[in-house]
Amino acid sequence: MIGRLAGILLEKNPPQILVDVHGVGYEVDVPMSTFYGLPATGQPVTLHTHLAIREDGHLLYGFATQEERAAFRQLLKVSGIGARTALAVLSGLSVSDLAQAVALQEAGRLVKVPGIGKKTAERLLLELRDKLGQALPTLAGARLAATPGAALPADAKSDILNALLALGYNEREALGAMKGLDQEVGVSEGIRLALRQLSKA
């Protein structure tokens, strides 16, 4: 099991990144909460990781904090929740917000995440209640500060759109959320603002 990666960040193609570890490039899928805090390409990065082994390949998921990885692993234990949906949950909610939603049994927060309907949200809240509830003090204190993105490159909107599509939103929803974005917004901040807009829909 690969539990941790420390290397140089080579590429950022949300929600996937490429990390060079002693000459080996690891493709890692990360939630947007982790993506927001990534350093610039060419800089050192350390991630807590989860390796999923499937018939069609080995998939590596990376997280900025151990709390994020723990929440991801708990989400995977919920029936009907796969890795993509778990990443979407952690992209739409911080770990502390998820813990709070579970503690208060607020299904409304979860149904805004693509791929999660009312029944799935209720099942998720029920199954996580005891598991996340025990770690609530730690999880509730887990906050990842946003790192403003660089100046908007020519294809930034394409990157933002691709990230939203990868998270499960359809093109109409994604484009609608991007309408109000400032021309100078960076990719990371653009994704954050678009997700915030989608959560209000």
N, C-alpha and C positions, 0 to 999 in steps of 0.2 A: 504494500500500500504506500503510495506517495502522499505524505502528510504535510509536506512543506516545500516550497520552492523559493529559492533566493537567486536572483540573476539580474540580467539587464533587460529592460522592457524594449522590445524591438518594434512591435506594431500594436496599434489600437484600432480594432475594427469592431465596435460594440455590437453584440455583447462578448465578442471573442478578442483575446489578446495573444501575443506571441512573446514568450520569455526565453531568452538565451541563458542556459545554465551550462557553463564550461563547454560551449560549442554545440550543445544540443538545444534545438528550438522546441519548446513545449507550447502547444496550442491549448489555451485555457479559457473556458467560458466563465464569465463573472457576472454577478448581478449588478445593476446600475449603482447600487449603494457603494459597491467596491470601486466601480469604474470611475465615479466622481472623484475619488481621492487618489487616483493613480498619478504618478509623477510623469514628466514629459518623456517621450521616447528617447532612448539612449541613457536613461538614468536607472540606478539600481532599484529593484522592487522585491519585496518579500510577501508571499501569499501563503495562507493556510489552505490546504487543498483537500479535495475529496475525489478519489478515483472510482469511477463506475465502470465495471467490466461487463460488456454485453457481447452477444454473438457477433455483431457487426463491427465491433471495435472497442477500444478503451477510451473513455471520455474523462477529461480532467476538469474539475471545477475549482475555482479559486476565490478566496475571501480575504478581506482586509483584516478581519478579527476572528478570534476563535468563537465568539458569540454568534457571528453570522454563520459560520460553518455548522455550529451546533444546531441552530435554528433550521438550516437547510436539511440536515440529517433527520431532524424530527419531522419536518414536512414530508420527506420521502417515505416515512413510515405510515403516513395517512393513506388509507386505501383510495385509489383513484388519482393520487397526486404523483406526477412524474417529475423528472429533473427540470424540464422546461417550465412547468407550472410553478415549481418551487422557486426557480430563479425569478419568475415574473412576480411572485409574491414579495420576494425580498427586494425587487426593483421598485415596486409600488409602495412598500411599507418598510420603514426602518425596523430593526430588530425590536427596539423598545416599543414602537407603535404596534407591531405584531403582538408582542407580549401583552400590551395593554388591551388590544382588541380581544385577545383570548381571555384575559382576566375578567373583562366586562361582558364577554360573549356578544360582541358587536359584529354581527354578520354583515352589516351594511358596508363596513370598510373593505371586506374581502370580495364582495360581489363586484366591486369596481375593477378588480384584477382580471385581465382577459383569461378566459378558460375556466373561470370559477363561477358557477351558478349558485343559486340560493341553497340548494340541497347540499352541494359540495362544501359550501362555506360553513353550513351548520355542522356537517360531519367533521370538518377540519377543526372547528372550534371545540367540539365535544372531545375529539381524540387528543387534542393538544392541551386541553385544560389542565390536566394533572402534570403532564410532562413539562410544559413551559411554565406552569404556575410555580413549580419548585425552584426554577431558576430565575423567577421574575425579578428579584433585586438586582441580579447581575445583568440580565437582558435589558431591563428598563434603563440602566445607566449606560448602555452601549449606544453611543452616538458617533457617526462618522461625519466629520466636517467636510463641507463641499470645497472643492478646489476649482476655481474659475478656469475655464478652458482658454486656450490660446485664441488669438484673433481668428475670426471666421475665414477658413480657406474656401476656395471656390466650390469644393464638393462637400462642404460641411452639412448643408441641408440634406444631401444624399445620405451622408453618414447617419444623421439624426433619423431620417425616414427609415433606413435599413434597420436601425436599432429598434425602433418602435414596431416594425413588422416582425422582427425576430422575437420580440416579447409577446407576440400574439395579437396585436391590434391589426385591424384591416386597414387598407390604404386610405379609405375615406376618413376613418377616425384619426389616423396619423396625420394626414394632410390638414384636416380641420384643426387639430391641436397645434400645428406648426404655423398657422396663418398669422398669429400675432407676434411671432418671434422677431426680435430686433435683428437687423442685418449684421450687426457686429457681435452677436452672441457666439460664444464658442460651442463646440460640439457637446461637451459634458453638460454645460449649463443649459444648452438648448434641449437636451434630452430631459433634464430635470424639470424645466419649465413646461415642456410638452406633457410629461407624465402628470404634473400637477394639474394642468388643464383637463386632462383625461379623467382624473379622479373626481373632478367636479361635475363631469357630464352625467 
